[in-house]
Amino acid sequence: MNLKRVVVTGLGALTPIGNNIEEYWDGLANGKSGCAPITYFDTEHFKTKFACEVKNYNPEDFFDRKEARKLDKFAQYAIVSSEEAIKDAGFDLEKVDKFRVGVIWGAGIGGLETFQEEVIGYAKGNGTPRFNPFFIPKMIADIAPGHISIRNGFMGPNYTTVSACASSANSMIDALNYIRLGHCDIIVTGGSEAAVTIAGMGGFNAMHALSTRNESPESASRPFDATRDGFVLGEGGGALILEEYEHAKARGAKIYAEVVGGGMSSDAYHMTAPHPDGIGVERVMLNCLKDAGVEPEQVDAINTHGTSTPLGDVAELKAITKVFGDHAPNININSTKSMTGHLLGAAGAIEAIASILAMQNSLVPPTINHTTVDENIDPTLNLTLNKAQKRDITYAMSNTFGFGGHNACVLFKKLDE
């Protein structure tokens, strides 16, 4: 069967370096660090005392006080970013067939802060289970797309993908395929996460996954640098409107890019560590290229998973060298996590948006905070270090990987009418 073409017609973002698309791109282009000491709780006894929090965010700018109390922060971020994307897409809610508009969202954890508060409240009590009646509907990961659909009356497919840090990349691939196969005209997709909490920081610290560079948090996220010591936890949300090309064209929509392929694979290796030879990562990029019908030498830019962990960064770059061969040094490779930190289930969404904006602006955002060469990394690779680079981009790839060995890869193309 002939698959339908899928394009991106709307974008929305709420990130540690910008609370909307315009601010986010400005932060990316200028190499802004979103990392700072944590303000949400007392970190005196924590190994890591910093994170990439969303700044200057007041829920009452978007919700009335009563509504805000019913929404975990991860769901608030989902609603805010998706509303920006829907407005940006400019489709008439009264004219679209709402049975053919879906919401497929990604979240790796969901309402962690809600869960934490309710359990702590119970533990401090006398054993009587006095739980908030909104505890469960605030916490569950699938509530974010539920709220987006309820607010807008979208009655197509509605669910959450959960694959740890690959969650929102998986949501985009699902959305791509639903539209390709003709099941939907429009899907709101993306992801959100709000895990900068006592439980989130404590749990990742216990795994020795986080950087402990407390003396200089703004430079703690340093992908590909020899002195990297773990990832920096971030939070926020990113939303994309995926739309069937002819549907978008018929209504005169602004089109950012075409989504030409999505790939998935599994490391089948370890709960948290990547395969040291990057076998699963190699396969996911090959699967994505095959799905898109694109040759490796056509790819201009790759926004890597690039979390700033000792093992992960090397494994991913090894895989890129294997997949792209002699073309690998010609690719602009970067990691925007150097600026935003790691948004877990929302990472795939905000990094896909970064790839699309790079294509739109012919500018590849930098990998900041690089000071020391890692001898385990191929020196011929262009890692877009410390300063944005001008580049005409036709094909841009975005990689996202998650605990459990989940790998997802999405490929975007500058629109060819």
Residue pairs with C-beta under 8 A, 6 or more apart in sequence:
3 180
3 181
4 179
4 180
4 181
4 182
4 244
4 245
4 246
5 244
5 245
5 246
5 258
6 176
6 179
6 180
6 242
6 243
6 244
6 245
6 258
6 259
7 242
7 243
7 244
7 245
7 248
7 253
7 255
7 256
7 257
7 258
7 259
7 415
8 240
8 241
8 242
8 243
8 255
8 256
8 257
8 258
8 259
8 356
8 412
9 88
9 89
9 90
9 91
9 241
9 242
9 243
9 248
9 253
9 254
9 255
9 256
10 85
10 86
10 87
10 88
10 89
10 90
10 239
10 240
10 241
11 21
11 84
11 85
11 88
11 239
11 240
11 241
11 256
11 353
11 356
11 357
12 20
12 21
12 80
12 81
12 82
12 83
12 84
12 85
12 86
12 87
12 88
12 190
12 237
12 238
12 239
12 240
13 19
13 20
13 21
13 24
13 81
13 84
13 236
13 237
13 238
13 239
13 350
13 353
14 20
14 54
14 57
14 77
14 80
14 81
14 84
14 192
14 236
14 237
14 238
15 24
15 27
15 34
15 54
15 234
15 236
15 237
15 238
15 340
15 343
15 350
16 34
16 35
16 52
16 53
16 54
16 55
16 234
16 235
16 236
16 339
16 340
16 341
17 23
17 24
17 27
17 28
17 32
17 33
17 34
17 52
17 339
17 340
18 24
18 25
18 26
18 27
18 28
19 54
19 55
19 56
19 57
20 84
21 84
21 88
21 353
21 357
24 350
24 353
24 354
24 357
25 357
25 361
26 32
27 34
27 339
28 336
28 339
28 354
28 357
28 358
28 365
28 388
29 361
29 363
29 365
29 388
30 388
31 339
31 365
31 366
31 368
31 386
31 387
31 388
32 339
33 218
33 219
33 221
33 338
33 339
33 368
33 369
34 52
34 53
34 55
34 234
34 339
34 340
34 341
35 50
35 51
35 52
35 217
35 218
35 219
35 220
35 221
35 232
35 341
36 50
36 51
36 52
36 53
36 217
36 218
37 43
37 49
37 50
37 217
38 49
38 50
38 51
38 53
38 196
38 201
39 53
40 53
40 196
40 197
41 197
41 198
43 49
43 50
43 201
46 201
46 202
46 205
47 205
47 210
47 212
48 201
48 204
48 205
48 210
48 211
48 212
48 214
48 233
49 214
49 217
50 213
50 214
50 217
50 220
50 232
51 196
51 201
51 232
51 233
51 234
51 235
51 341
52 196
52 221
52 232
52 233
52 234
52 235
52 340
52 341
52 342
52 343
53 196
53 234
53 235
54 77
54 235
54 236
59 68
59 71
59 73
59 76
60 68
62 76
62 79
62 80
62 83
63 71
63 76
63 79
68 76
69 134
70 134
70 137
70 138
71 79
71 138
71 147
72 110
72 111
72 112
72 113
72 114
72 138
72 139
72 143
72 194
73 113
73 194
73 235
74 107
74 109
74 110
74 111
74 112
74 113
74 144
74 192
74 193
74 194
74 195
74 235
74 237
75 111
75 138
75 143
75 144
75 147
75 192
76 194
77 192
77 193
77 194
77 235
77 236
77 237
77 346
78 105
78 107
78 144
78 145
78 147
78 148
78 190
78 191
78 192
78 237
78 239
79 144
79 147
79 148
79 151
80 237
81 190
81 192
81 236
81 237
81 238
81 239
82 103
82 148
82 188
82 190
82 237
82 239
83 151
84 239
85 188
85 190
85 239
85 240
85 241
86 152
86 188
86 239
86 241
88 241
88 254
89 186
89 241
89 243
89 253
89 254
90 253
90 254
91 186
91 241
91 243
91 251
91 253
92 251
93 152
93 153
96 185
96 186
97 185
98 152
98 153
98 154
98 155
98 156
99 155
99 156
100 156
100 183
100 184
100 185
100 186
101 152
101 154
101 155
101 156
101 184
101 185
101 186
101 187
101 188
102 149
102 154
102 156
102 157
102 158
102 175
102 178
102 184
102 186
102 187
102 188
103 145
103 148
103 149
103 154
103 156
103 157
103 158
103 187
103 188
103 189
104 145
104 157
104 158
104 159
104 160
104 161
104 171
104 172
104 174
104 175
104 178
104 187
104 188
104 189
105 142
105 144
105 145
105 148
105 159
105 160
105 161
105 168
105 171
105 188
105 189
105 190
105 191
105 192
106 160
106 161
106 162
106 163
106 167
106 168
106 169
106 170
106 171
106 172
106 189
106 190
106 191
106 192
106 345
106 346
106 348
106 349
107 141
107 144
107 160
107 162
107 167
107 168
107 191
107 192
107 193
107 345
107 346
108 162
108 163
108 164
108 165
108 167
108 193
108 195
108 344
108 345
108 402
109 141
109 193
109 195
109 200
109 344
109 345
110 139
110 140
110 141
110 142
110 143
110 144
110 160
111 138
111 139
111 140
111 141
111 143
111 194
112 194
112 195
112 197
112 199
112 200
113 194
113 197
114 135
114 138
114 139
115 135
115 139
115 199
116 197
116 198
116 199
118 131
118 132
118 135
118 139
121 130
121 131
122 129
122 130
122 131
132 138
137 143
141 160
141 162
142 159
142 160
144 160
144 192
145 158
145 159
145 160
145 188
146 158
148 154
148 188
149 155
149 158
154 188
156 183
156 184
156 187
157 178
157 183
157 184
157 187
160 167
160 171
161 167
161 168
161 170
161 171
161 174
162 345
163 170
163 402
163 404
163 406
163 408
164 344
164 345
164 402
164 403
164 404
164 406
165 305
165 342
165 344
165 345
165 347
165 348
165 400
165 401
165 402
165 403
165 406
166 348
166 400
166 401
166 402
166 406
166 407
166 408
167 191
167 344
167 345
167 346
167 348
167 402
168 189
168 190
168 191
168 238
168 345
168 346
168 347
168 348
168 349
168 352
168 400
169 262
169 347
169 348
169 349
169 352
169 398
169 400
169 408
169 409
169 410
170 264
170 348
170 406
170 408
171 189
171 190
171 191
171 348
171 349
172 189
172 190
172 240
172 242
172 259
172 262
172 348
172 349
172 352
172 410
173 262
173 263
173 264
173 408
173 410
174 189
175 184
175 187
175 189
175 242
176 242
176 259
176 262
176 410
177 262
178 184
178 187
179 185
179 186
179 187
179 242
179 243
179 244
184 244
185 243
185 244
185 247
186 241
186 242
186 243
186 244
186 247
187 241
187 242
187 243
188 239
188 240
188 241
189 239
189 240
189 241
189 242
189 349
190 237
190 238
190 239
190 240
190 346
190 349
191 237
191 238
191 343
191 345
191 346
191 347
191 348
191 349
192 236
192 237
192 238
192 345
192 346
192 349
193 235
193 236
193 237
193 343
193 344
193 345
193 346
194 235
195 233
195 235
195 344
196 233
196 234
196 235
200 233
201 210
201 233
204 210
204 233
207 272
208 230
209 230
209 231
209 272
209 309
210 230
210 231
210 232
210 233
211 220
211 221
211 228
211 229
211 230
211 231
211 232
211 308
212 229
212 230
213 219
213 220
213 229
217 232
219 368
219 369
220 229
220 232
220 308
220 369
221 231
221 232
221 308
221 337
221 338
221 339
221 341
221 342
221 369
222 228
222 308
222 338
222 368
222 369
222 370
222 371
223 304
223 306
223 307
223 308
223 313
223 335
223 337
223 338
223 367
223 370
224 306
224 313
224 317
224 335
224 367
224 370
224 374
224 377
224 383
224 385
225 308
225 369
225 370
225 371
225 372
225 374
226 372
226 373
226 374
226 375
227 371
227 372
228 308
228 309
228 310
228 313
229 308
229 310
230 308
230 309
231 307
231 308
231 309
231 337
231 341
231 342
232 308
232 337
232 341
232 342
233 341
233 342
233 344
234 337
234 340
234 341
234 342
234 343
234 344
234 347
235 343
235 346
236 340
236 343
236 346
236 350
237 346
237 349
237 350
238 343
238 346
238 349
238 350
238 352
238 353
239 349
240 349
240 352
240 353
240 356
242 259
243 253
245 255
245 258
248 255
255 415
256 356
256 359
256 360
257 356
257 359
257 360
257 396
257 412
257 413
257 414
257 415
258 412
258 413
258 414
258 415
258 416
259 410
259 411
259 412
259 413
260 292
260 293
260 294
260 395
260 411
260 412
260 413
261 288
261 289
261 290
261 291
261 292
261 293
261 294
261 410
261 411
262 288
262 291
262 408
262 409
262 410
262 411
263 283
263 284
263 285
263 286
263 287
263 288
263 289
263 290
263 291
263 407
263 408
263 409
263 410
263 411
264 284
264 287
264 406
264 407
264 408
264 409
265 280
265 281
265 283
265 284
265 287
265 407
266 280
266 405
266 406
266 407
267 274
267 275
267 279
267 280
267 281
267 405
267 407
268 280
268 405
269 275
269 279
269 280
269 405
270 405
271 403
271 404
272 403
273 311
274 280
274 281
274 311
274 312
274 315
274 316
274 401
274 405
275 281
275 315
275 405
276 311
276 314
276 315
277 315
277 318
278 315
278 316
278 317
278 318
278 319
278 322
279 319
280 401
280 405
280 407
281 305
281 315
281 316
281 319
281 399
281 401
281 407
282 319
282 322
282 323
283 407
284 399
284 401
284 407
284 408
284 409
285 319
285 320
285 323
285 397
285 399
285 409
286 323
287 409
288 397
288 409
288 410
288 411
289 295
289 296
289 299
289 323
289 411
291 411
292 411
292 413
294 395
294 411
294 413
296 323
296 324
296 325
296 327
297 324
297 327
297 330
298 394
298 395
299 324
299 327
299 331
299 395
299 396
299 397
299 411
300 331
300 332
300 391
300 392
300 393
300 394
300 395
300 396
301 331
301 332
301 333
301 334
301 355
301 358
301 359
301 364
301 391
301 393
301 395
301 396
301 397
302 320
302 331
302 332
302 333
302 334
302 396
302 397
302 398
302 399
303 334
303 335
303 336
303 351
303 352
303 354
303 355
303 358
303 396
303 397
303 398
303 399
304 313
304 316
304 317
304 320
304 333
304 334
304 335
304 399
305 312
305 316
305 335
305 337
305 347
305 399
305 400
305 401
306 312
306 313
306 316
306 334
306 335
306 337
306 338
306 367
307 313
307 335
307 337
307 342
308 335
308 337
308 338
312 401
313 335
313 374
313 377
314 374
314 376
314 377
316 399
316 401
317 333
317 377
317 378
317 381
320 328
320 331
320 333
320 381
321 328
321 378
321 381
324 331
328 378
328 380
328 381
329 380
329 381
329 382
330 382
331 381
331 382
332 364
332 382
332 384
332 389
332 391
332 393
333 367
333 381
333 382
333 383
333 384
334 364
334 365
334 366
334 367
334 383
334 384
335 367
335 383
336 350
336 351
336 354
336 365
337 347
337 351
338 366
338 367
338 368
338 369
338 370
339 365
339 368
340 350
343 350
347 400
348 398
348 400
348 408
348 410
351 398
351 400
352 398
352 410
352 412
354 365
354 398
355 396
355 397
355 398
355 412
356 396
356 412
358 364
358 365
358 391
358 393
358 396
359 393
359 394
359 396
359 412
359 414
362 390
362 391
362 392
362 393
363 388
363 389
363 390
363 391
364 384
364 388
364 389
364 390
364 391
364 393
365 384
365 388
366 384
366 385
366 386
366 387
366 388
366 389
367 383
367 384
367 385
367 386
368 386
369 386
370 383
370 385
370 386
373 379
377 383
382 389
393 414
394 413
394 414
395 411
395 412
395 413
395 414
396 411
396 412
396 413
397 409
397 410
397 411
397 412
398 409
398 410
398 411
398 412
399 407
399 408
399 409
400 407
400 408
400 409
400 410
401 407
401 408
402 408
